[in-house]
């Protein structure tokens, strides 16, 4: 049995093609569920995950979490090493860098070096507190409602991708956005905002991905299937 960590599109695609248990963090109230067996919630740290892997006779773990889910990746890497379970990281490629992007190593750094006065913020609700002291006006888009602290001047837009370039253009124009702040999450579901920002000549502040542990990494589901020894054209019927 394989354990797949994460609620990403890649995690759902992999779960549809191999027998697996999918684990979701439970931070979204109505997540898009993969096919097959699903568990929701944490494991109780590294010790809890080690016990869970052994109790459930897991033969391999594929970490297909969000590129910024740093803690679960670190915990899974350590737990698999202790439990003697093969561990793979499946991470989609980051965005293709464009001229003029302002790269920052963390959300806190992005908030500290924030240009513009009307900010389109798409880093997620868990990072909103970093921008609380900022005087700018914010349009903050996220899936779930945020909790304080948050900027005093803010409009919260609850929405889930994929988004279109035309839609992003209309949104940025209607709110008179003059800077976009986002993470290097990669993927096609959220890349339209970058194209729209380029068309409008709006500066982009982008947060770099955190470093990964020294594990094997693949960028595609087919790569994960090869690592698992499964034919790429094989389909699992749950």
N, CA, C and O of each residue as an XYZ file, in Angstrom:
952
protein
N       0.837     -1.194      0.000
C       0.000      0.000      0.000
C       0.873      1.244      0.000
O       1.923      1.282      0.641
N       0.430      2.249     -0.719
C       1.157      3.502     -0.861
C       0.406      4.595     -0.109
O      -0.824      4.635     -0.137
N       1.137      5.477      0.559
C       0.561      6.661      1.181
C       0.912      7.866      0.317
O       2.080      8.119      0.024
N      -0.123      8.605     -0.084
C       0.064      9.839     -0.843
C      -0.287     11.005      0.063
O      -1.406     11.082      0.570
N       0.643     11.900      0.267
C       0.418     13.084      1.080
C       0.040     14.257      0.196
O       0.733     14.565     -0.774
N      -1.068     14.913      0.537
C      -1.384     16.152     -0.157
C      -2.684     16.152     -0.915
O      -3.154     15.110     -1.374
N      -3.270     17.347     -1.047
C      -4.516     17.515     -1.774
C      -4.338     18.237     -3.091
O      -5.283     18.839     -3.600
N      -3.138     18.186     -3.652
C      -2.875     18.850     -4.926
C      -3.485     18.079     -6.089
O      -3.910     16.934     -5.939
N      -3.518     18.721     -7.241
C      -3.994     18.038     -8.440
C      -3.140     16.836     -8.779
O      -3.653     15.814     -9.233
N      -1.828     16.949     -8.560
C      -0.936     15.828     -8.826
C      -1.229     14.662     -7.890
O      -1.172     13.503     -8.303
N      -1.541     14.961     -6.640
C      -1.877     13.908     -5.678
C      -3.148     13.180     -6.093
O      -3.227     11.955     -6.003
N      -4.140     13.938     -6.547
C      -5.400     13.313     -6.976
C      -5.190     12.459     -8.228
O      -5.753     11.370     -8.342
N      -4.386     12.951     -9.156
C      -4.117     12.171    -10.370
C      -3.390     10.875    -10.038
O      -3.708      9.823    -10.593
N      -2.422     10.946     -9.142
C      -1.681      9.745     -8.765
C      -2.595      8.745     -8.068
O      -2.503      7.543     -8.320
N      -3.479      9.231     -7.192
C      -4.387      8.350     -6.469
C      -5.347      7.629     -7.406
O      -5.820      6.536     -7.097
N      -5.632      8.240     -8.548
C      -6.514      7.609     -9.520
C      -5.813      6.512    -10.312
O      -6.460      5.757    -11.039
N      -4.486      6.421    -10.173
C      -3.723      5.496    -11.021
C      -3.003      4.399    -10.253
O      -2.456      3.478    -10.859
N      -2.996      4.487     -8.914
C      -2.366      3.441     -8.109
C      -3.212      3.182     -6.869
O      -3.897      4.091     -6.401
N      -3.182      1.957     -6.317
C      -3.861      1.720     -5.042
C      -3.139      2.494     -3.940
O      -1.937      2.316     -3.740
N      -3.863      3.345     -3.230
C      -3.202      4.215     -2.268
C      -4.176      4.697     -1.207
O      -5.393      4.660     -1.386
N      -3.607      5.149     -0.098
C      -4.324      5.931      0.899
C      -3.876      7.368      0.735
O      -2.679      7.654      0.772
N      -4.821      8.274      0.553
C      -4.493      9.686      0.415
C      -4.711     10.390      1.744
O      -5.737     10.196      2.395
N      -3.754     11.199      2.141
C      -3.844     11.930      3.396
C      -3.944     13.418      3.122
O      -3.095     13.988      2.436
N      -4.993     14.055      3.664
C      -5.200     15.494      3.518
C      -5.011     16.160      4.868
O      -5.348     15.589      5.905
N      -4.469     17.371      4.851
C      -4.176     18.069      6.104
C      -5.438     18.489      6.840
O      -5.435     18.585      8.067
N      -6.527     18.744      6.099
C      -7.773     19.139      6.744
C      -7.906     20.630      6.951
O      -8.733     21.066      7.753
N      -7.105     21.438      6.240
C      -7.164     22.890      6.412
C      -8.261     23.532      5.576
O      -8.614     24.690      5.801
N      -8.804     22.789      4.609
C      -9.891     23.290      3.777
C     -11.154     22.516      4.136
O     -11.131     21.289      4.229
N     -12.266     23.243      4.341
C     -13.478     22.598      4.847
C     -14.123     21.665      3.821
O     -14.703     20.645      4.193
N     -14.027     22.006      2.535
C     -14.611     21.166      1.490
C     -13.555     20.885      0.419
O     -13.626     21.438     -0.678
N     -12.583     20.034      0.729
C     -11.511     19.766     -0.231
C     -11.999     18.935     -1.407
O     -13.014     18.244     -1.323
N     -11.259     19.016     -2.497
C     -11.512     18.126     -3.626
C     -10.911     16.771     -3.277
O      -9.695     16.635     -3.141
N     -11.761     15.790     -3.136
C     -11.306     14.488     -2.646
C     -10.788     13.620     -3.795
O     -11.371     13.603     -4.880
N      -9.706     12.912     -3.553
C      -9.230     11.943     -4.543
C     -10.070     10.677     -4.492
O     -10.853     10.480     -3.562
N      -9.905      9.819     -5.495
C     -10.561      8.524     -5.455
C      -9.818      7.645     -4.441
O      -8.673      7.916     -4.079
N     -10.497      6.596     -3.999
C      -9.859      5.667     -3.074
C      -9.996      6.090     -1.626
O     -10.771      6.988     -1.296
N      -9.240      5.436     -0.774
C      -9.298      5.691      0.665
C      -8.658      7.035      0.999
O      -7.600      7.383      0.475
N      -9.320      7.781      1.881
C      -8.836      9.111      2.262
C      -8.855      9.243      3.778
O      -9.820      8.844      4.431
N      -7.789      9.801      4.334
C      -7.750     10.167      5.740
C      -7.488     11.663      5.830
O      -6.789     12.232      4.991
N      -8.059     12.298      6.860
C      -7.951     13.747      7.018
C      -7.392     14.056      8.392
O      -7.818     13.478      9.391
N      -6.427     14.978      8.436
C      -5.845     15.405      9.706
C      -4.399     14.994      9.840
O      -3.865     14.243      9.025
N      -3.778     15.503     10.888
C      -2.369     15.234     11.116
C      -2.112     13.840     11.667
O      -3.040     13.089     11.966
N      -0.833     13.513     11.793
C      -0.422     12.197     12.288
C       0.113     12.253     13.718
O       0.379     11.220     14.332
N       0.266     13.464     14.237
C       0.857     13.586     15.559
C       2.366     13.698     15.509
O       3.070     13.123     16.339
N       2.863     14.446     14.523
C       4.294     14.651     14.414
C       5.015     13.463     13.828
O       4.398     12.529     13.316
N       6.342     13.512     13.911
C       7.164     12.453     13.323
C       6.909     11.112     13.990
O       6.758     10.101     13.304
N       6.857     11.088     15.316
C       6.631      9.829     16.038
C       5.301      9.197     15.645
O       5.213      7.986     15.438
N       4.268     10.030     15.545
C       2.956      9.513     15.163
C       2.947      8.957     13.761
O       2.309      7.937     13.500
N       3.647      9.612     12.853
C       3.689      9.123     11.478
C       4.482      7.829     11.371
O       4.108      6.930     10.619
N       5.569      7.733     12.117
C       6.340      6.479     12.121
C       5.442      5.323     12.547
O       5.427      4.273     11.905
N       4.702      5.517     13.618
C       3.796      4.464     14.106
C       2.718      4.149     13.076
O       2.389      2.984     12.855
N       2.167      5.189     12.445
C       1.091      4.982     11.477
C       1.603      4.204     10.271
O       0.916      3.310      9.777
N       2.784      4.529      9.797
C       3.356      3.816      8.647
C       3.529      2.336      8.953
O       3.226      1.482      8.120
N       4.013      2.041     10.140
C       4.224      0.643     10.529
C       2.907     -0.081     10.757
O       2.749     -1.227     10.337
N       1.965      0.572     11.414
C       0.679     -0.063     11.728
C      -0.128     -0.369     10.469
O      -0.911     -1.318     10.444
N       0.065      0.443      9.417
C      -0.721      0.284      8.198
C       0.059     -0.392      7.073
O      -0.402     -0.440      5.933
N       1.236     -0.909      7.397
C       2.034     -1.675      6.439
C       2.241     -0.910      5.136
O       2.028     -1.440      4.045
N       2.663      0.357      5.273
C       2.895      1.204      4.102
C       4.239      0.849      3.473
O       5.260      0.768      4.157
N       4.220      0.640      2.158
C       5.426      0.223      1.447
C       6.167      1.377      0.783
O       7.341      1.241      0.438
N       5.491      2.520      0.599
C       6.143      3.692      0.006
C       5.284      4.920      0.303
O       4.064      4.828      0.437
N       5.949      6.071      0.402
C       5.261      7.341      0.632
C       5.634      8.302     -0.494
O       6.810      8.495     -0.802
N       4.610      8.899     -1.101
C       4.819      9.942     -2.103
C       4.274     11.246     -1.524
O       3.075     11.379     -1.280
N       5.161     12.188     -1.313
C       4.772     13.505     -0.806
C       4.413     14.381     -1.999
O       5.289     14.881     -2.703
N       3.107     14.559     -2.216
C       2.620     15.418     -3.294
C       1.900     16.624     -2.711
O       0.912     17.101     -3.270
N       2.407     17.114     -1.576
C       1.812     18.274     -0.940
C       2.151     19.542     -1.715
O       2.921     19.509     -2.675
N       1.570     20.654     -1.290
C       1.847     21.953     -1.899
C       3.328     22.287     -1.746
O       3.929     21.947     -0.726
N       3.929     22.946     -2.736
C       5.354     23.262     -2.643
C       5.758     24.060     -1.407
O       6.941     24.112     -1.071
N       4.792     24.686     -0.721
C       5.116     25.466      0.475
C       4.689     24.761      1.766
O       4.707     25.367      2.837
N       4.305     23.488      1.668
C       3.954     22.712      2.871
C       5.236     22.148      3.485
O       5.461     20.938      3.487
N       6.051     23.034      3.995
C       7.415     22.681      4.405
C       7.439     21.691      5.571
O       8.235     20.752      5.561
N       6.584     21.885      6.570
C       6.674     21.073      7.783
C       6.309     19.613      7.538
O       7.010     18.716      8.006
N       5.213     19.364      6.807
C       4.823     17.974      6.585
C       5.862     17.254      5.741
O       6.101     16.064      5.942
N       6.484     17.957      4.800
C       7.530     17.329      3.993
C       8.720     16.944      4.862
O       9.256     15.843      4.737
N       9.131     17.849      5.739
C      10.249     17.553      6.633
C       9.913     16.390      7.567
O      10.740     15.506      7.788
N       8.688     16.397      8.114
C       8.277     15.322      9.011
C       8.211     13.983      8.290
O       8.640     12.961      8.826
N       7.673     13.989      7.074
C       7.533     12.742      6.318
C       8.900     12.173      5.950
O       9.106     10.961      6.007
N       9.825     13.041      5.577
C      11.176     12.594      5.238
C      11.831     11.903      6.439
O      12.412     10.826      6.306
N      11.728     12.533      7.607
C      12.335     11.950      8.807
C      11.623     10.658      9.212
O      12.273      9.675      9.568
N      10.287     10.660      9.159
C       9.529      9.474      9.572
C       9.828      8.287      8.668
O       9.989      7.168      9.156
N       9.906      8.511      7.368
C      10.192      7.414      6.440
C      11.594      6.864      6.664
O      11.814      5.656      6.572
N      12.546      7.755      6.958
C      13.905      7.295      7.236
C      13.918      6.407      8.478
O      14.594      5.378      8.501
N      13.188      6.794      9.486
C      13.153      6.014     10.727
C      12.396      4.703     10.548
O      12.755      3.687     11.143
N      11.348      4.728      9.725
C      10.535      3.531      9.536
C      11.071      2.628      8.433
O      10.568      1.520      8.248
N      12.077      3.080      7.701
C      12.619      2.285      6.609
C      11.676      2.186      5.418
O      11.642      1.167      4.729
N      10.906      3.255      5.176
C       9.934      3.270      4.079
C      10.460      4.176      2.960
O      10.833      5.316      3.237
N      10.504      3.711      1.717
C      10.950      4.559      0.605
C      10.104      5.830      0.503
O       8.887      5.793      0.687
N      10.764      6.952      0.209
C      10.108      8.261      0.234
C      10.433      9.027     -1.037
O      11.596      9.120     -1.431
N       9.403      9.579     -1.680
C       9.560     10.350     -2.907
C       8.818     11.672     -2.762
O       7.731     11.724     -2.187
N       9.412     12.738     -3.288
C       8.734     14.033     -3.339
C       8.295     14.283     -4.779
O       9.104     14.248     -5.705
N       6.991     14.538     -4.949
C       6.429     14.898     -6.248
C       6.093     16.383     -6.207
O       5.160     16.796     -5.518
N       6.856     17.185     -6.949
C       6.660     18.632     -6.974
C       6.572     19.116     -8.408
O       7.486     18.903     -9.205
N       5.467     19.766     -8.730
C       5.345     20.381    -10.044
C       6.425     21.457    -10.218
O       6.873     22.044     -9.233
N       6.845     21.717    -11.460
C       7.844     22.770    -11.679
C       7.321     24.124    -11.228
O       6.116     24.375    -11.250
N       8.229     24.985    -10.824
C       7.850     26.346    -10.470
C       7.505     27.159    -11.710
O       7.628     26.682    -12.839
N       7.073     28.392    -11.482
C       6.760     29.274    -12.601
C       8.034     29.617    -13.382
O       9.121     29.685    -12.810
N       7.889     29.829    -14.678
C       9.005     30.275    -15.493
C       9.280     31.741    -15.189
O       8.418     32.596    -15.396
N      10.469     32.027    -14.703
C      10.804     33.381    -14.269
C      10.724     34.374    -15.432
O      11.066     34.057    -16.572
N      10.268     35.566    -15.110
C      10.170     36.630    -16.108
C      10.985     37.832    -15.647
O      11.227     38.023    -14.456
N      11.395     38.627    -16.610
C      12.169     39.825    -16.288
C      11.362     40.754    -15.390
O      10.164     40.955    -15.590
N      12.039     41.310    -14.406
C      11.392     42.301    -13.554
C      10.730     41.751    -12.310
O      10.283     42.529    -11.467
N      10.651     40.441    -12.163
C      10.072     39.891    -10.935
C      10.967     40.215     -9.749
O      12.194     40.168     -9.841
N      10.339     40.539     -8.654
C      11.048     40.776     -7.396
C      10.951     39.507     -6.548
O       9.881     39.186     -6.032
N      12.062     38.790     -6.406
C      12.067     37.532     -5.675
C      12.378     37.771     -4.202
O      13.273     38.546     -3.863
N      11.632     37.100     -3.334
C      11.854     37.182     -1.896
C      11.945     35.771     -1.321
O      11.321     34.842     -1.835
N      12.728     35.617     -0.250
C      12.954     34.289      0.330
C      11.843     33.839      1.263
O      11.783     32.663      1.622
N      10.966     34.743      1.662
C       9.888     34.386      2.586
C       8.736     35.367      2.412
O       8.894     36.432      1.815
N       7.571     34.991      2.943
C       6.420     35.896      2.915
C       6.709     37.127      3.768
O       6.329     38.239      3.403
N       7.377     36.934      4.897
C       7.722     38.066      5.760
C       8.597     39.071      5.020
O       8.413     40.282      5.150
N       9.553     38.560      4.241
C      10.418     39.435      3.464
C       9.630     40.162      2.380
O       9.878     41.338      2.114
N       8.685     39.471      1.756
C       7.841     40.100      0.741
C       7.027     41.235      1.341
O       6.882     42.290      0.725
N       6.496     41.024      2.540
C       5.719     42.067      3.209
C       6.590     43.265      3.570
O       6.130     44.406      3.538
N       7.855     43.001      3.915
C       8.770     44.059      4.335
C       9.259     44.892      3.155
O       9.583     46.069      3.316
N       9.311     44.286      1.971
C       9.812     44.973      0.786
C       8.701     45.136     -0.250
O       8.885     44.826     -1.427
N       7.568     45.619      0.195
C       6.382     45.650     -0.646
C       6.265     46.977     -1.382
O       6.122     48.020     -0.744
N       6.324     46.962     -2.726
C       6.112     48.194     -3.484
C       4.610     48.417     -3.706
O       3.785     47.576     -3.347
N       4.277     49.555     -4.298
C       2.893     49.797     -4.686
C       2.009     50.209     -3.533
O       2.423     50.222     -2.373
N       0.757     50.551     -3.887
C      -0.214     50.989     -2.874
C      -1.498     50.168     -2.887
O      -2.266     50.196     -1.925
N      -1.734     49.429     -3.989
C      -2.935     48.587     -4.085
C      -2.470     47.190     -4.504
O      -2.078     46.959     -5.648
N      -2.525     46.282     -3.553
C      -1.848     44.990     -3.660
C      -2.849     43.873     -3.913
O      -3.850     43.755     -3.206
N      -2.577     43.056     -4.919
C      -3.315     41.809     -5.137
C      -2.501     40.713     -4.461
O      -1.417     40.364     -4.927
N      -3.020     40.173     -3.367
C      -2.282     39.228     -2.523
C      -2.870     37.836     -2.685
O      -4.055     37.626     -2.428
N      -2.034     36.871     -3.117
C      -2.515     35.509     -3.360
C      -1.605     34.482     -2.694
O      -1.363     33.408     -3.244
N      -1.106     34.818     -1.511
C      -0.213     33.894     -0.804
C      -0.963     32.944      0.125
O      -0.354     32.028      0.679
N      -2.277     33.140      0.311
C      -3.054     32.245      1.166
C      -3.358     32.845      2.526
O      -2.658     33.746      2.989
N      -4.398     32.345      3.156
C      -4.866     32.940      4.410
C      -3.904     32.730      5.567
O      -3.889     33.537      6.496
N      -3.106     31.678      5.543
C      -2.206     31.411      6.663
C      -1.070     32.428      6.742
O      -0.432     32.562      7.787
N      -0.816     33.135      5.662
C       0.264     34.123      5.634
C      -0.238     35.547      5.761
O       0.554     36.487      5.691
N      -1.522     35.723      5.943
C      -2.097     37.063      5.928
C      -1.569     37.923      7.072
O      -1.425     39.136      6.920
N      -1.281     37.306      8.210
C      -0.813     38.066      9.373
C       0.487     38.813      9.090
O       0.743     39.861      9.683
N       1.315     38.272      8.178
C       2.583     38.934      7.869
C       2.367     40.331      7.282
O       3.236     41.197      7.392
N       1.209     40.547      6.658
C       0.926     41.814      6.006
C       0.083     42.750      6.878
O      -0.255     43.855      6.455
N      -0.254     42.312      8.086
C      -1.102     43.115      8.968
C      -0.557     44.513      9.239
O      -1.339     45.463      9.281
N       0.760     44.680      9.425
C       1.256     46.034      9.702
C       1.352     46.931      8.469
O       1.623     48.124      8.602
N       1.135     46.384      7.276
C       1.363     47.144      6.051
C       0.259     48.182      5.829
O      -0.915     47.897      6.065
N       0.630     49.384      5.376
C      -0.377     50.439      5.177
C      -1.118     50.347      3.849
O      -2.112     51.048      3.661
N      -0.670     49.511      2.929
C      -1.282     49.431      1.603
C      -2.708     48.879      1.687
O      -3.112     48.281      2.684
N      -3.460     49.105      0.590
C      -4.765     48.470      0.431
C      -4.546     47.108     -0.227
O      -3.737     46.974     -1.145
N      -5.284     46.093      0.257
C      -5.083     44.728     -0.223
C      -6.373     44.145     -0.784
O      -7.454     44.322     -0.221
N      -6.232     43.448     -1.903
C      -7.227     42.489     -2.362
C      -6.625     41.122     -2.109
O      -5.662     40.735     -2.771
N      -7.180     40.390     -1.159
C      -6.612     39.097     -0.758
C      -7.549     37.986     -1.206
O      -8.693     37.905     -0.759
N      -7.049     37.129     -2.094
C      -7.868     36.026     -2.609
C      -7.423     34.724     -1.949
O      -6.231     34.432     -1.851
N      -8.417     33.947     -1.497
C      -8.131     32.689     -0.811
C      -9.356     31.797     -0.886
O     -10.430     32.238     -1.295
N      -9.194     30.542     -0.490
C     -10.290     29.573     -0.567
C     -11.184     29.654      0.663
O     -12.407     29.568      0.550
N     -10.582     29.818      1.835
C     -11.328     29.837      3.096
C     -11.255     31.217      3.741
O     -10.276     31.934      3.535
N     -12.270     31.607      4.518
C     -12.231     32.912      5.192
C     -11.042     33.000      6.150
O     -10.723     32.031      6.839
N     -10.388     34.164      6.192
C      -9.229     34.318      7.071
C      -9.638     34.693      8.491
O     -10.788     35.039      8.762
N      -8.655     34.613      9.385
C      -8.832     35.064     10.759
C      -7.813     36.159     11.043
O      -6.746     36.190     10.429
N      -8.135     37.060     11.972
C      -7.169     38.101     12.317
C      -5.900     37.472     12.883
O      -5.926     36.336     13.357
N      -4.771     38.220     12.833
C      -4.661     39.602     12.346
C      -4.564     39.669     10.824
O      -4.138     38.723     10.161
N      -4.972     40.819     10.299
C      -4.895     41.058      8.854
C      -4.773     42.560      8.621
O      -5.009     43.342      9.542
N      -4.416     42.973      7.428
C      -4.305     44.415      7.163
C      -5.615     45.145      7.439
O      -6.699     44.580      7.289
N      -5.502     46.404      7.842
C      -6.693     47.189      8.143
C      -7.486     47.506      6.888
O      -8.715     47.559      6.923
N      -6.789     47.714      5.786
C      -7.446     48.076      4.530
C      -7.408     46.849      3.608
O      -6.410     46.600      2.932
N      -8.495     46.100      3.595
C      -8.469     44.821      2.881
C      -9.847     44.467      2.345
O     -10.866     44.712      2.989
N      -9.854     43.892      1.167
C     -11.028     43.234      0.599
C     -10.676     41.758      0.440
O      -9.684     41.423     -0.207
N     -11.474     40.885      1.018
C     -11.232     39.445      0.941
C     -12.125     38.861     -0.144
O     -13.341     39.053     -0.141
N     -11.506     38.153     -1.060
C     -12.232     37.505     -2.146
C     -12.070     35.997     -1.991
O     -10.964     35.473     -2.119
N     -13.167     35.303     -1.717
C     -13.138     33.851     -1.560
C     -13.390     33.213     -2.919
O     -14.463     33.370     -3.502
N     -12.394     32.495     -3.415
C     -12.500     31.906     -4.750
C     -11.483     30.793     -4.880
O     -10.435     30.803     -4.235
N     -11.812     29.836     -5.725
C     -10.923     28.701     -5.984
C     -10.676     28.586     -7.488
O     -11.610     28.684     -8.284
N      -9.413     28.378     -7.874
C      -9.052     28.263     -9.282
C      -9.629     27.012     -9.909
O     -10.270     26.216     -9.221
N      -9.412     26.821    -11.209
C      -8.514     27.605    -12.066
C      -9.101     28.955    -12.484
O     -10.317     29.138    -12.537
N      -8.191     29.898    -12.781
C      -8.568     31.237    -13.185
C      -8.135     31.466    -14.633
O      -7.238     30.790    -15.138
N      -8.777     32.416    -15.284
C      -8.465     32.736    -16.678
C      -7.749     34.077    -16.755
O      -7.875     34.913    -15.860
N      -7.002     34.271    -17.826
C      -6.305     35.542    -18.014
C      -7.312     36.682    -18.116
O      -7.117     37.735    -17.509
N      -8.384     36.485    -18.876
C      -9.389     37.542    -19.021
C     -10.007     37.901    -17.669
O     -10.219     39.075    -17.366
N     -10.290     36.884    -16.866
C     -10.858     37.139    -15.552
C      -9.902     37.894    -14.645
O     -10.310     38.788    -13.904
N      -8.615     37.526    -14.711
C      -7.615     38.201    -13.887
C      -7.404     39.641    -14.356
O      -7.214     40.538    -13.535
N      -7.437     39.861    -15.663
C      -7.319     41.218    -16.186
C      -8.463     42.102    -15.683
O      -8.244     43.228    -15.237
N      -9.664     41.581    -15.760
C     -10.826     42.348    -15.299
C     -10.729     42.651    -13.806
O     -11.025     43.762    -13.365
N     -10.307     41.643    -13.031
C     -10.199     41.821    -11.577
C      -9.158     42.884    -11.230
O      -9.417     43.762    -10.406
N      -7.987     42.809    -11.853
C      -6.922     43.766    -11.531
C      -7.280     45.174    -11.972
O      -6.963     46.142    -11.280
N      -7.933     45.297    -13.108
C      -8.339     46.620    -13.583
C      -9.415     47.224    -12.676
O      -9.356     48.404    -12.330
N     -10.394     46.405    -12.299
C     -11.506     46.925    -11.501
C     -11.060     47.368    -10.109
O     -11.675     48.252     -9.514
N      -9.984     46.753     -9.582
C      -9.488     47.125     -8.249
C      -8.278     48.056     -8.330
O      -7.696     48.414     -7.306
N      -7.906     48.441     -9.538
C      -6.767     49.347     -9.749
C      -5.494     48.816     -9.078
O      -4.775     49.555     -8.405
N      -5.239     47.535     -9.274
C      -4.076     46.873     -8.664
C      -2.790     47.412     -9.269
O      -2.695     47.584    -10.484
N      -1.784     47.683     -8.410
C      -0.494     48.131     -8.926
C       0.665     47.245     -8.480
O       1.820     47.582     -8.743
N       0.396     46.129     -7.818
C       1.433     45.136     -7.530
C       0.754     43.802     -7.206
O      -0.279     43.763     -6.537
N       1.347     42.724     -7.688
C       0.871     41.364     -7.411
C       1.882     40.672     -6.512
O       3.082     40.695     -6.784
N       1.397     40.057     -5.440
C       2.253     39.287     -4.536
C       1.764     37.847     -4.526
O       0.591     37.592     -4.252
N       2.655     36.904     -4.823
C       2.265     35.505     -4.893
C       3.439     34.616     -4.520
O       4.542     35.097     -4.259
N       3.190     33.325     -4.499
C       4.233     32.334     -4.226
C       4.575     31.577     -5.505
O       3.771     31.508     -6.434
N       5.765     31.016     -5.538
C       6.182     30.215     -6.688
C       5.592     28.809     -6.574
O       6.311     27.818     -6.452
N       4.266     28.758     -6.619
C       3.580     27.472     -6.464
C       3.610     26.650     -7.740
O       3.505     25.425     -7.685
N       3.752     27.306     -8.897
C       3.754     26.580    -10.155
C       2.368     26.100    -10.531
O       1.398     26.347     -9.815
N       2.280     25.414    -11.654
C       1.010     24.855    -12.098
C       0.213     25.833    -12.947
O       0.480     27.034    -12.965
N      -0.766     25.288    -13.644
C      -1.563     26.089    -14.569
C      -2.783     26.726    -13.924
O      -3.344     27.673    -14.475
N      -3.211     26.220    -12.754
C      -4.452     26.717    -12.153
C      -4.353     28.178    -11.716
O      -5.358     28.887    -11.688
N      -3.149     28.627    -11.377
C      -2.998     29.984    -10.857
C      -2.036     30.835    -11.667
O      -1.689     31.937    -11.240
N      -1.595     30.355    -12.827
C      -0.608     31.092    -13.608
C      -1.213     32.254    -14.381
O      -0.475     33.129    -14.836
N      -2.526     32.292    -14.544
C      -3.161     33.348    -15.343
C      -2.895     34.729    -14.762
O      -2.784     35.698    -15.512
N      -2.792     34.839    -13.439
C      -2.561     36.149    -12.820
C      -1.213     36.725    -13.250
O      -1.072     37.940    -13.387
N      -0.219     35.852    -13.463
C       1.093     36.319    -13.875
C       1.056     36.877    -15.293
O       1.689     37.894    -15.578
N       0.317     36.214    -16.183
C       0.149     36.702    -17.546
C      -0.604     38.028    -17.541
O      -0.254     38.953    -18.275
N      -1.637     38.113    -16.711
C      -2.414     39.350    -16.639
C      -1.560     40.499    -16.109
O      -1.635     41.618    -16.618
N      -0.749     40.223    -15.087
C       0.119     41.260    -14.535
C       1.111     41.757    -15.574
O       1.395     42.952    -15.648
N       1.643     40.827    -16.386
C       2.590     41.216    -17.425
C       1.920     42.084    -18.479
O       2.493     43.075    -18.930
N       0.702     41.710    -18.871
C      -0.016     42.499    -19.870
C      -0.303     43.912    -19.379
O      -0.293     44.865    -20.158
N      -0.560     44.035    -18.078
C      -0.892     45.335    -17.506
C       0.340     46.107    -17.039
O       0.227     47.256    -16.612
N       1.512     45.484    -17.120
C       2.724     46.142    -16.660
C       2.788     46.296    -15.152
O       3.399     47.235    -14.643
N       2.147     45.361    -14.428
C       2.111     45.425    -12.967
C       3.300     44.649    -12.393
O       3.530     43.507    -12.791
N       4.059     45.242    -11.468
C       5.176     44.522    -10.841
C       4.686     43.276    -10.104
O       3.568     43.236     -9.588
N       5.555     42.259    -10.068
C       5.247     40.995     -9.393
C       6.290     40.738     -8.314
O       7.492     40.746     -8.579
N       5.816     40.513     -7.096
C       6.663     40.061     -5.990
C       6.371     38.587     -5.788
O       5.222     38.213     -5.549
N       7.385     37.749     -5.880
C       7.164     36.312     -5.821
C       8.058     35.678     -4.763
O       9.259     35.943     -4.702
N       7.452     34.839     -3.937
C       8.162     34.200     -2.836
C       8.750     32.882     -3.315
O       8.044     32.048     -3.883
N      10.051     32.697     -3.083
C      10.727     31.461     -3.469
C      10.212     30.278     -2.656
O       9.730     30.434     -1.534
N      10.327     29.103     -3.245
C       9.965     27.885     -2.530
C      10.967     27.598     -1.412
O      12.150     27.915     -1.540
N      10.496     26.998     -0.317
C      11.444     26.593      0.727
C      12.291     25.428      0.240
O      11.869     24.695     -0.654
N      13.479     25.243      0.808
C      14.333     24.131      0.390
C      13.721     22.784      0.759
O      12.980     22.665      1.735
N      14.046     21.778     -0.040
C      13.547     20.429      0.198
C      14.589     19.609      0.952
O      15.783     19.895      0.865
N      14.149     18.595      1.690
C      15.118     17.667      2.287
C      15.812     16.866      1.191
O      15.344     16.847      0.052
N      16.925     16.201      1.519
C      17.706     15.475      0.497
C      17.056     14.163      0.081
O      17.622     13.087      0.276
N      15.863     14.264     -0.493
C      15.130     13.088     -0.963
C      15.093     13.103     -2.487
O      15.423     14.108     -3.117
N      14.689     11.981     -3.071
C      14.500     11.936     -4.524
C      13.273     12.765     -4.880
O      12.258     12.718     -4.185
N      13.373     13.527     -5.972
C      12.299     14.428     -6.385
C      11.962     14.180     -7.851
O      12.856     14.046     -8.687
N      10.668     14.121     -8.156
C      10.203     14.087     -9.544
C       9.209     15.223     -9.729
O       8.633     15.728     -8.765
N       9.015     15.623    -10.999
C       8.155     16.774    -11.281
C       6.811     16.396    -11.869
O       5.943     17.257    -12.017
N       6.615     15.119    -12.212
C       5.377     14.709    -12.868
C       4.825     13.438    -12.229
O       5.535     12.690    -11.557
N       3.531     13.225    -12.465
C       2.900     11.992    -11.990
C       3.513     10.786    -12.678
O       3.725      9.753    -12.044
N       3.801     10.905    -13.968
C       4.441      9.792    -14.671
C       5.793      9.451    -14.039
O       6.164      8.280    -13.956
N       6.516     10.460    -13.602
C       7.776     10.215    -12.917
C       7.577      9.465    -11.615
O       8.368      8.587    -11.270
N       6.526      9.807    -10.895
C       6.217      9.089     -9.661
C       5.816      7.644     -9.940
O       6.174      6.738     -9.188
N       5.070      7.433    -11.025
C       4.679      6.076    -11.396
C       5.895      5.224    -11.729
O       5.975      4.058    -11.344
N       6.841      5.819    -12.448
C       8.069      5.080    -12.760
C       8.827      4.724    -11.486
O       9.344      3.615    -11.358
N       8.892      5.644    -10.564
C       9.577      5.386     -9.280
C       8.888      4.256     -8.524
O       9.545      3.455     -7.858
N       7.568      4.194     -8.629
C       6.788      3.154     -7.965
C       6.803      1.831     -8.726
O       6.329      0.812     -8.225
N       7.351      1.856     -9.940
C       7.384      0.641    -10.742
C       6.066      0.322    -11.402
O       5.755     -0.838    -11.671
N       5.275      1.381    -11.667
C       3.965      1.216    -12.285
C       4.018      1.780    -13.698
O       4.573      2.858    -13.911
N       3.452      1.072    -14.658
C       3.414      1.544    -16.032
C       2.593      2.821    -16.117
O       1.536      2.924    -15.494
N       3.074      3.800    -16.890
C       2.390      5.085    -16.999
C       1.008      4.967    -17.627
O       0.152      5.824    -17.405
N       0.778      3.896    -18.425
C      -0.540      3.750    -19.050
C      -1.450      2.818    -18.264
O      -2.539      2.463    -18.716
N      -0.988      2.426    -17.079
C      -1.815      1.553    -16.231
C      -2.776      2.391    -15.426
O      -2.386      3.430    -14.894
N      -4.012      1.973    -15.323
C      -5.018      2.710    -14.571
C      -5.563      1.833    -13.451
O      -5.864      0.654    -13.640
N      -5.679      2.449    -12.286
C      -6.197      1.734    -11.111
C      -7.691      1.945    -11.011
O      -8.169      3.075    -11.108
N      -8.421      0.887    -10.822
C      -9.870      0.974    -10.597
C     -10.139      0.837     -9.119
O     -10.026     -0.261     -8.574
N     -10.501      1.946     -8.439
C     -10.712      1.881     -6.997
C     -11.929      1.064     -6.645
O     -12.249      0.909     -5.467
